[in-house]
Amino acid sequence: MVDPIPSITLPPAHHPEQEGEWLRQNLHRWLDQEFLPEPINLTIAQRAAQIYVRQRMEDENDLGALVIAIISEMQAFDFSQSFYSEFAVANAVSDILLDSLGIDRCCGQ
């Protein structure tokens, strides 16, 4: 039988606004580097960081729950001027956070 993948818990947020600004900057950089730098990328990064900060202020520390929140709330975002979707954005946020925690995200490890 296959063991379930354990959840990843972020440390408690002591300064969620600072975390959000850090995430906004890193996500914006990722969006610009992954495809073409577009003005909409800043708006996407700002919105995802806003969702993240609110979730963290509500004491959400589970990475999976944060990803689901970003996907759910970004569904209302107009991605028509972008190469991205709510799923790509949430996955990028997850990767950025995992990297910051020093967790290898390759090959399910």
Summary of the structure (lengths in Angstrom):
residues: 109
radius of gyration: 13.9
end to end distance: 17.6
largest distance: 47.5
contacts: 285
relative contact order: 0.18
helix: 63%
strand: 2%
